[in-house]
């Protein structure tokens, strides 16, 4: 009987080796679940949660036998980014002299605004108007991260304004960390208050009440990193193929973590499993795997990579994965830059053979490649329902839609004739299957023999 158990163990080991040759969507799901867990704190660029996520990906890349392609023979390509952090107490209160009239609820009635010359701090004062001098400005237009917004903020500062309250139909669960990479020392405390309170705020202003605001937002300059790895070609005959996804998300604020399962634990988890799937295959071109950082702040990692490539990217093509595997019935979209709207590039020849929805936006990591003349596309299930909220969780991921993405990638690699036939590997599989068949026969014989006894 011990011999039979030994035979079974050998069979299981052989099956495990053979199984590694196949793409496993369940692995993708499990990686998404891991990377979107509380341990990683929403993977905010520069935060410890992001660092842990980077370490996780590096270990998986090592398991996939990828070679480091980063700085000083590491997997990391370092760069700097300005990132808005929210850490500490935030409140908004109304006073009549020293009597508290109302305190608005953080994350329900109001929250911080990171755009423009936003900074943390404390202010207590009156509402500014043309007739009354005050240090708090009311705006009914929600700001955006644009040069004109910075110019407007500078004008407010010149008038002695210390804080801005934006009256807005607020989604208190939505967050963005997008920032123009500007360093500034002087700024404004900025909050968005649900527009349903506009009449109330005007009434408080008329009564001469005092407004007290504390914001914990802080713009940090952080050292961050892309994760860059290489599957080296056995016979390099053609330009490289690049597979990429961004690893960062928007992190946390004073009372919430933003898990980022679809955006974009899904893409980087797909990248990991794809690398693992290809690890025993031999190719006729290099394949670069990149997990970009600081995508949420403005595609910073991908811009840095294309401007500082560790190897030549001449003739390369890039497929980027961003938000794949949504549970909603949303068609898979081939997202390309606006620059490609009226022209075709080399990757379009492949995309045209699929009935994919086409979209042209400069909103993901395909854009810097396009600007460098490198054919690129982002594959995306463009489900905007829960992204950048605390509800972007593993429950919204569907394995069936992950498989759909893989089938396109598999077809792409086959049509590119990327793989070199490994005769030894074919021989290995034939011998393995033959051996397993013999073992099964022996086990059946042993069972009959013992049953007769």
Buried (B, 14 or more C-beta within 10 A) or exposed (E): EEEBEEBEEEBEEBEEEBEEEEBBBEBBBBBBBBBBBEEBBBBBBBBEBBBBBBEBBBEBBEEBBBBBBBBEEBBBBBBBBBBBBBBEEBBBBBBEEEEEEBEBEBBEBBBBBBBBBBBBBEBBBBBBEEEEEBBBBBBEEBBEBEEEBBEBBBEBBEEEBBBBBBBBEBEBBBBBBBBBBEEBEEBBBBBBBBBEBBEEBEEBBEEEBBBBBBBBBBBBEBEBBBBBBBBBBEEEEBBBBBBBBBBBBBBBBBEBBBBBBBBBBBBBBBBBBBBBBBBBBBBBBBBBBBBBBBBBBBBBBBBBBBEEBBEEBEEBBBBBBBBBBBBBEBEBBBBBBEEBEEEEBEBBEBBEEEEBBBEEBBBBBBBBBBBBEBBBBBBBBBBEEBBBBBBBBBEBBBBEBBEBBBEBBEEBBEEBEBBBEEEEEEEBEEEBEEEBEEBEEEBEEBEEEEEEE
